[in-house]
């Protein structure tokens, strides 16, 4: 779209975007006065609502006190305090935190950290990473190599490094044509098969979203899946990296989604909601035993960045954690998430084009199909998710979307509202989805 106004290289080149002028609590207002109920916090980022003055004050005060110091030369109180706050809620043993600016950076850091843990442990041949198809881990080159979303990978395929992918725990469309629980989690057992075929002594880590996000639309794994994964990783000295950038920090009704599945990772990534949507910050948490290994000898982690351990960003993150704790918002998600689930299922389950409603807490996916009995997806060329999304947007509700769930076809909506959402807002969201489906698909 060559006549796109202004000088911005926009994320959307096919149309002009409305200008967001104000945002408060659950609502966004554009310059034309249109109000939008934010049902996804953009890309499942906003967890405590728009316009929190406490975050703004914390960032302002830190900038005035000490805006920037290089992380190899100084530490700061917000960085130290945020790490301490995260350690209170993280999985057992995760007690050290490395701060960055984006989810992609966090994934890159986790992959490199796993490699260096092996180097420090005299396992230099462990160079290979295993992840899953239909995953999303970011769009920088290392993160994209791990990502299993076809449409994102294809343009850059010649540039990607080798990462081995196994099927996702996607029971609705099982890669093995099996049914849970009779399958004995065949998709989890695939990890051992790949490790053995690759050569156990060459595998560094297994990377997985604890609850699949942008590509498989809030898909939790079946019970027992991560128990098998953890056992396999332990057996073969493979590090388990859990990506909780989208599903962590309360989104599922627990501080970390891994709590639902009683799995403890070696490394965990977090981001998005860590800054409350107000500032860019992400983090990598690592088991203390692995941190101690890195500290041996020269004690060097060969990694870094200009804005790692950034004190104003850490001040924002610390303010977010304090709000989550003070207002009991994680507990609120656990309670109201069940109410939201019932509202979604009561209104949408019987729709002929809704194949599945899945998720946890305030993290929900609605998968759309052409034929509910056969699960035949809509062809991607019909852009069903985009059309339904646009209809919902025109009704003043904002949510996220997923595509390419079934091979290269498939469509879903992804709903992830702020933790402060009220029951009447849930009704607005569900009714907008139902009306959009009726308008778009009939």
C-alpha positions as CSV (number, residue, x, y, z in Angstrom):
1,X,0.0,0.0,0.0
2,X,2.3,2.8,-1.3
3,X,-0.1,5.6,-0.3
4,X,-0.1,4.6,3.4
5,X,-0.1,8.0,5.2
6,X,2.8,9.3,7.2
7,X,6.4,7.9,7.5
8,X,5.9,4.9,9.7
9,X,6.8,1.4,8.3
10,X,3.6,0.0,9.7
11,X,2.9,-3.5,10.9
12,X,-0.1,-3.5,8.5
13,X,0.6,-2.4,4.9
14,X,-2.8,-3.4,3.5
15,X,-4.9,-0.7,5.3
16,X,-4.7,2.4,7.4
17,X,-5.1,1.8,11.1
18,X,-7.2,3.9,13.6
19,X,-5.2,6.0,15.9
20,X,-5.5,5.0,19.6
21,X,-5.7,8.2,21.6
22,X,-6.6,7.1,25.1
23,X,-6.7,3.8,27.0
24,X,-8.0,3.2,30.5
25,X,-8.9,-0.1,32.4
26,X,-10.4,-2.4,29.7
27,X,-11.0,0.2,27.1
28,X,-9.2,1.9,24.1
29,X,-10.6,5.1,22.5
30,X,-9.4,6.2,19.0
31,X,-9.3,9.8,17.6
32,X,-12.7,9.3,16.0
33,X,-14.2,8.7,19.4
34,X,-14.8,4.9,18.9
35,X,-14.5,2.8,22.0
36,X,-13.0,-0.7,21.9
37,X,-13.2,-3.3,24.7
38,X,-9.7,-4.8,24.8
39,X,-10.3,-8.5,25.1
40,X,-6.8,-9.6,24.3
41,X,-4.5,-6.9,25.6
42,X,-3.1,-6.6,22.1
43,X,-1.0,-9.8,21.8
44,X,-2.0,-11.1,25.2
45,X,0.2,-8.5,26.9
46,X,-2.1,-6.4,29.1
47,X,-2.7,-8.1,32.4
48,X,-3.6,-5.3,34.9
49,X,-5.5,-3.0,32.7
50,X,-4.6,0.2,30.8
51,X,-3.3,3.4,32.3
52,X,-1.9,2.2,35.7
53,X,-0.4,5.4,37.2
54,X,1.6,3.3,39.7
55,X,3.7,2.0,36.8
56,X,4.2,5.5,35.3
57,X,5.3,6.8,38.7
58,X,7.7,4.0,39.3
59,X,9.3,4.4,35.9
60,X,9.4,8.2,36.2
61,X,11.0,8.1,39.7
62,X,13.6,5.6,38.5
63,X,14.5,7.7,35.5
64,X,15.0,10.7,37.7
65,X,17.1,8.8,40.2
66,X,19.1,6.6,37.8
67,X,18.1,6.3,34.2
68,X,20.8,4.1,32.6
69,X,23.8,2.3,33.8
70,X,25.6,-0.5,31.9
71,X,24.7,-3.9,33.4
72,X,28.4,-5.0,33.4
73,X,29.3,-2.0,35.5
74,X,26.4,-1.6,38.0
75,X,23.3,-3.2,39.3
76,X,20.3,-1.2,40.6
77,X,17.7,-1.5,43.3
78,X,14.8,-2.2,40.9
79,X,16.7,-5.0,39.2
80,X,17.6,-6.6,42.4
81,X,14.1,-6.2,43.9
82,X,12.3,-7.5,40.8
83,X,14.5,-10.7,40.8
84,X,13.6,-11.2,44.4
85,X,9.9,-10.7,43.8
86,X,9.9,-13.2,40.9
87,X,11.8,-15.7,43.0
88,X,8.9,-15.7,45.5
89,X,6.5,-17.0,42.8
90,X,8.7,-19.0,40.4
91,X,8.9,-22.8,40.2
92,X,11.1,-24.4,42.9
93,X,14.8,-23.8,42.3
94,X,14.3,-21.0,39.8
95,X,16.1,-18.3,41.7
96,X,18.2,-16.3,39.2
97,X,16.8,-14.0,36.6
98,X,18.3,-12.3,33.5
99,X,16.3,-9.3,32.3
100,X,15.9,-8.3,28.6
101,X,13.5,-6.3,26.4
102,X,11.5,-8.8,24.4
103,X,10.2,-12.3,24.3
104,X,12.4,-13.2,21.3
105,X,15.5,-12.0,23.2
106,X,14.4,-14.1,26.2
107,X,14.2,-17.2,24.0
108,X,17.6,-16.5,22.4
109,X,19.1,-16.1,25.8
110,X,17.5,-19.4,27.1
111,X,18.9,-21.3,24.1
112,X,22.4,-19.9,24.6
113,X,22.2,-20.4,28.3
114,X,21.4,-24.1,27.9
115,X,24.4,-24.5,25.5
116,X,26.7,-22.8,27.9
117,X,25.5,-24.9,30.9
118,X,26.5,-28.0,28.9
119,X,29.9,-26.5,27.9
120,X,30.6,-25.7,31.6
121,X,29.5,-29.3,32.5
122,X,32.0,-30.9,30.0
123,X,29.3,-31.8,27.5
124,X,30.6,-29.9,24.5
125,X,28.8,-32.1,21.9
126,X,25.4,-31.1,23.1
127,X,24.5,-28.6,20.4
128,X,21.0,-29.5,19.1
129,X,17.7,-28.0,20.2
130,X,14.4,-29.8,19.9
131,X,11.1,-27.9,19.9
132,X,7.6,-28.5,18.5
133,X,5.6,-27.8,15.4
134,X,2.8,-25.3,15.7
135,X,4.8,-23.4,18.3
136,X,5.7,-19.7,18.5
137,X,8.8,-18.5,20.2
138,X,9.6,-15.2,18.4
139,X,10.8,-13.8,15.1
140,X,14.6,-13.2,15.7
141,X,16.6,-15.7,13.8
142,X,17.3,-18.1,16.7
143,X,13.8,-17.9,18.1
144,X,12.3,-18.3,14.6
145,X,14.4,-21.4,14.0
146,X,12.8,-22.9,17.1
147,X,9.3,-21.6,16.1
148,X,7.1,-24.2,14.4
149,X,4.7,-21.8,12.6
150,X,5.0,-22.5,8.9
151,X,3.9,-19.2,7.5
152,X,6.6,-17.4,9.6
153,X,9.3,-19.8,8.7
154,X,8.9,-20.2,4.9
155,X,10.2,-16.7,3.8
156,X,13.4,-17.1,5.8
157,X,13.9,-20.9,5.5
158,X,17.4,-20.6,4.0
159,X,18.6,-18.5,6.9
160,X,17.3,-20.7,9.7
161,X,19.6,-22.9,11.9
162,X,18.9,-26.5,12.5
163,X,16.2,-27.2,15.1
164,X,14.4,-30.5,15.3
165,X,10.7,-30.4,15.7
166,X,8.2,-32.9,17.1
167,X,4.4,-32.9,17.0
168,X,2.5,-30.6,19.5
169,X,0.1,-32.2,22.0
170,X,-2.8,-31.3,19.9
171,X,-5.4,-33.9,20.7
172,X,-8.1,-32.5,18.5
173,X,-5.8,-33.1,15.5
174,X,-3.5,-35.8,16.7
175,X,-0.5,-36.3,14.5
176,X,-0.6,-40.0,15.2
177,X,-4.3,-40.5,14.6
178,X,-4.8,-41.6,18.2
179,X,-7.1,-40.7,21.0
180,X,-6.2,-39.6,24.6
181,X,-5.8,-41.3,27.0
182,X,-5.4,-44.5,25.1
183,X,-2.5,-43.0,23.2
184,X,-0.4,-42.9,26.4
185,X,0.7,-39.4,25.3
186,X,2.4,-40.6,22.1
187,X,3.3,-37.0,21.3
188,X,5.4,-36.8,24.5
189,X,7.1,-40.1,23.8
190,X,8.2,-38.7,20.4
191,X,10.7,-36.7,22.3
192,X,12.6,-39.8,23.4
193,X,12.4,-41.2,19.9
194,X,14.0,-38.1,18.4
195,X,16.6,-37.9,21.1
196,X,17.7,-41.5,20.4
197,X,17.7,-41.0,16.6
198,X,19.6,-37.8,16.8
199,X,22.1,-39.1,19.3
200,X,21.5,-38.4,23.0
201,X,25.0,-36.9,23.5
202,X,24.2,-34.2,20.9
203,X,21.0,-32.8,22.4
204,X,21.1,-29.6,24.5
205,X,17.5,-28.7,25.3
206,X,13.8,-29.2,24.6
207,X,11.9,-26.0,24.2
208,X,8.1,-25.9,24.6
209,X,5.3,-23.5,25.4
210,X,3.7,-24.7,28.6
211,X,0.3,-23.7,27.2
212,X,0.5,-23.2,23.4
213,X,-0.3,-19.6,22.5
214,X,-0.5,-17.7,19.3
215,X,-0.3,-20.6,16.9
216,X,-2.5,-23.2,18.6
217,X,-4.8,-20.7,20.4
218,X,-4.5,-21.4,24.1
219,X,-4.0,-25.1,23.9
220,X,-3.1,-26.8,27.2
221,X,-1.4,-30.2,27.0
222,X,-3.3,-33.3,28.2
223,X,-2.7,-34.5,31.7
224,X,0.5,-36.5,32.1
225,X,2.2,-34.9,29.1
226,X,4.8,-32.9,30.9
227,X,5.4,-35.6,33.5
228,X,6.6,-37.8,30.6
229,X,8.6,-34.9,29.1
230,X,10.4,-34.2,32.4
231,X,11.3,-37.8,32.8
232,X,12.7,-38.1,29.3
233,X,14.7,-34.9,29.8
234,X,16.2,-36.1,33.1
235,X,17.0,-39.5,31.6
236,X,19.0,-38.0,28.7
237,X,20.5,-34.9,30.5
238,X,18.5,-32.7,28.2
239,X,17.5,-29.3,29.7
240,X,13.8,-28.4,29.7
241,X,13.1,-24.8,28.7
242,X,9.5,-23.7,29.2
243,X,8.3,-20.7,27.2
244,X,5.8,-18.8,29.4
245,X,6.1,-15.5,27.7
246,X,2.4,-15.5,26.8
247,X,0.9,-18.0,29.3
248,X,2.8,-17.0,32.4
249,X,2.6,-14.5,35.3
250,X,-1.0,-15.3,36.2
251,X,-2.6,-15.6,32.8
252,X,-3.8,-19.2,33.5
253,X,-4.8,-18.6,37.1
254,X,-1.4,-19.6,38.5
255,X,1.8,-17.5,38.7
256,X,3.4,-19.9,36.3
257,X,1.4,-22.2,34.0
258,X,3.8,-25.1,34.8
259,X,2.1,-25.3,38.3
260,X,-1.0,-26.8,36.6
261,X,1.1,-29.7,35.3
262,X,3.4,-30.2,38.2
263,X,6.5,-29.8,36.1
264,X,9.6,-27.9,37.1
265,X,11.7,-26.5,34.2
266,X,15.4,-26.0,34.1
267,X,14.9,-22.6,32.4
268,X,11.7,-20.6,32.0
269,X,11.1,-17.5,29.9
270,X,8.6,-14.7,30.7
271,X,7.6,-11.4,29.2
272,X,4.6,-9.6,27.8
273,X,2.6,-9.0,31.0
274,X,5.8,-8.5,33.0
275,X,5.8,-4.9,32.1
276,X,2.0,-4.6,32.2
277,X,2.0,-3.4,28.6
278,X,3.5,-0.1,29.6
279,X,7.1,-0.9,29.0
280,X,9.2,-3.6,27.2
281,X,10.7,-6.1,29.5
282,X,11.2,-9.9,29.5
283,X,13.2,-12.3,31.7
284,X,14.8,-15.7,31.8
285,X,14.7,-17.6,35.0
286,X,17.2,-20.5,35.7
287,X,17.6,-23.1,38.3
288,X,20.2,-22.1,40.9
289,X,22.2,-25.4,40.3
290,X,22.7,-24.4,36.6
291,X,23.6,-20.8,37.6
292,X,26.2,-22.2,39.9
293,X,27.6,-24.2,37.0
294,X,27.9,-21.0,34.9
295,X,29.7,-19.3,37.7
296,X,32.5,-21.9,37.8
297,X,35.9,-20.9,36.7
298,X,35.8,-17.6,34.9
299,X,32.1,-17.3,35.7
300,X,31.2,-15.9,32.3
301,X,27.9,-16.1,30.4
302,X,28.9,-15.1,26.9
303,X,25.8,-13.0,26.2
304,X,24.5,-9.5,26.8
305,X,22.8,-6.4,25.4
306,X,22.7,-2.7,25.8
307,X,19.3,-2.7,27.6
308,X,19.6,-5.9,29.6
309,X,18.9,-5.4,33.3
310,X,17.5,-1.9,32.5
311,X,16.5,-0.2,35.7
312,X,13.4,1.8,34.5
313,X,12.0,-1.3,32.9
314,X,12.7,-3.3,36.1
315,X,10.9,-0.6,38.0
316,X,7.9,-1.1,35.8
317,X,8.1,-4.9,36.3
318,X,8.3,-4.5,40.0
319,X,5.3,-2.2,40.1
320,X,3.3,-4.9,38.1
321,X,4.3,-7.7,40.5
322,X,3.2,-5.5,43.4
323,X,-0.2,-4.8,41.8
324,X,-0.7,-8.5,41.1
325,X,0.1,-9.4,44.7
326,X,-1.8,-6.5,46.4
327,X,-5.0,-6.9,44.4
328,X,-4.9,-10.7,44.4
329,X,-5.3,-10.7,40.7
330,X,-3.9,-14.2,40.1
331,X,-6.6,-15.6,42.4
332,X,-9.1,-13.5,40.6
333,X,-8.1,-15.1,37.3
334,X,-8.5,-18.6,38.7
335,X,-12.1,-17.7,40.0
336,X,-13.4,-15.6,37.1
337,X,-11.7,-17.8,34.5
338,X,-14.2,-20.5,35.3
339,X,-17.1,-18.1,34.9
340,X,-15.6,-16.9,31.5
341,X,-15.3,-20.5,30.4
342,X,-18.9,-21.3,31.1
343,X,-20.0,-18.1,29.3
344,X,-17.9,-19.1,26.2
345,X,-19.2,-22.7,26.2
346,X,-22.8,-21.8,26.8
347,X,-23.0,-19.4,23.9
348,X,-20.5,-20.9,21.4
349,X,-20.2,-24.7,21.9
350,X,-23.2,-25.5,19.8
351,X,-22.2,-23.3,16.9
352,X,-21.7,-25.5,13.7
353,X,-18.4,-23.9,13.0
354,X,-16.9,-24.0,16.5
355,X,-14.8,-27.2,16.9
356,X,-13.2,-26.5,20.2
357,X,-13.2,-24.0,23.1
358,X,-10.1,-24.5,25.2
359,X,-7.8,-22.8,27.7
360,X,-7.2,-21.9,31.3
361,X,-7.9,-18.8,33.4
362,X,-8.1,-15.8,31.2
363,X,-6.4,-17.5,28.2
364,X,-9.0,-19.0,25.8
365,X,-9.0,-20.2,22.2
366,X,-12.0,-20.8,19.9
367,X,-11.1,-23.0,16.9
368,X,-13.2,-22.5,13.8
369,X,-13.9,-25.2,11.2
370,X,-15.8,-25.6,8.0
371,X,-17.2,-29.0,9.0
372,X,-17.6,-29.7,12.7
373,X,-18.0,-33.5,12.3
374,X,-14.9,-34.1,10.2
375,X,-12.9,-31.1,11.6
376,X,-12.3,-30.0,8.0
377,X,-10.7,-26.5,8.3
378,X,-11.6,-23.5,6.2
379,X,-9.0,-23.1,3.4
380,X,-6.5,-20.4,4.3
381,X,-7.3,-18.5,1.2
382,X,-10.7,-17.6,2.6
383,X,-9.1,-15.8,5.5
384,X,-11.9,-16.7,7.9
385,X,-10.1,-15.7,11.0
386,X,-9.3,-12.3,9.6
387,X,-12.9,-11.8,8.4
388,X,-14.4,-12.8,11.8
389,X,-11.8,-10.7,13.6
390,X,-12.7,-7.7,11.5
391,X,-16.4,-8.1,12.2
392,X,-15.6,-8.3,16.0
393,X,-13.4,-5.3,15.7
394,X,-16.2,-3.3,14.0
395,X,-18.4,-4.1,17.0
396,X,-15.9,-2.5,19.3
397,X,-14.1,-5.5,20.7
398,X,-10.4,-6.3,20.2
399,X,-9.0,-9.8,20.3
400,X,-6.2,-11.9,18.8
401,X,-6.3,-14.5,16.1
402,X,-4.5,-17.7,15.1
403,X,-4.1,-19.3,11.7
404,X,-2.5,-22.3,10.2
405,X,-3.6,-24.7,12.9
406,X,-4.4,-27.6,10.5
407,X,-1.4,-27.9,8.3
408,X,-1.3,-24.6,6.5
409,X,-5.1,-24.1,6.9
410,X,-7.1,-23.5,10.0
411,X,-8.5,-20.6,12.0
412,X,-9.0,-19.6,15.6
413,X,-9.7,-16.7,17.9
414,X,-7.5,-16.0,20.9
415,X,-9.0,-14.2,23.9
416,X,-6.9,-13.0,26.8
417,X,-8.4,-10.0,28.7
418,X,-6.9,-8.1,31.5
419,X,-7.2,-9.6,35.0
420,X,-9.6,-6.8,36.1
421,X,-12.4,-7.8,33.6
422,X,-15.9,-7.9,35.0
423,X,-18.7,-10.4,34.1
424,X,-20.6,-7.8,32.0
425,X,-17.5,-7.3,29.9
426,X,-17.3,-11.0,29.3
427,X,-20.9,-11.0,28.0
428,X,-19.9,-8.2,25.6
429,X,-17.0,-10.3,24.3
430,X,-18.9,-13.5,23.9
431,X,-21.9,-11.8,22.2
432,X,-19.6,-10.0,19.8
433,X,-18.0,-13.3,18.8
434,X,-21.3,-15.0,18.3
435,X,-22.7,-12.2,16.2
436,X,-19.5,-12.0,14.1
437,X,-19.7,-15.8,13.4
438,X,-23.3,-15.5,12.3
439,X,-22.6,-12.5,10.1
440,X,-19.4,-13.9,8.5
441,X,-20.0,-17.7,8.2
442,X,-23.7,-17.8,7.1
